[in-house]
Amino acid sequence: MKTLRCISIIAVALSTSFHSAGAQTAMFRNGPDHLGIYDGPVPTLQSLAWKFKTGGRVISSPLVVGEVIYVGSTDGSLYAVNRAVGTQRWKFDSKGPISSSPAFHSGLVYVLSSDGLVYAVDAATGQSKWTFATKGERRRYL
């Protein structure tokens, strides 16, 4: 489906009004435990603010940290997108499709690629800090 190729749903969700629910509302299901429990009212959708297209499908949920949205694509890239206007800050290329949701800790974005590697990427620059080979299936993508 063509609509899966863009992350416009992110822009819609981020153009909501976040009342007093706190910083956790930007994370999928309101926190790292994914309980979906909000302290305050659930944000309501207002309008589409922008669209951002990747070279593939976006399957996973995005990660929002401050003013940046991180999202993986089946084109093999992890994107950092400006939350306010939807422009690309940087793009990191792995060797396989990325369908996992990114995670964040201490300035690094973590993502699993279908190339069998977990990548730790600097959240500010998009530079790889390290990789970890999983014991799962590893396919070679060109």
C-alpha positions, 0 to 999 in steps of 0.5 A: 500500500502506497500510504505505508511508504510515508510516515505521515501518520507520525506527523498526525500523531505529533500535531496533537496536543499533549496536555499534562501527560508528560514526556512519556507520551511521545513513546509508543504506548506511553513508555518503555513497558508499552502498557498504554496507560496515560496519567492524563487525557489521551492526546487527540488528533488535530491535523496533518502537519507534514509528510516524509517519504522513505525509499521503502515501507515503514513497518515499525513504530517511530521513536521520538526524542525531543525534537527528532523522530527516528524511524527505520525503513525496509529500504535499509535506512534509519532516518532522523527527521525534524519533528517540527517540519518533517525534514531529514536530519540524517540517514544511516544505511544498514545492509538490510531492511529495518522493520524493528522499532528503534530504541534510545539510551544515552545519546544512542539510537539502537536498531536491528536490521535484517542483515543480522546486526544490531546497530548503535547509532549516534543520535546527533550525527547518524554515525555508527558507534558499534554493531553486534551480530545476532545469532539469528538468520543473517541474509546478505543484502546489496 
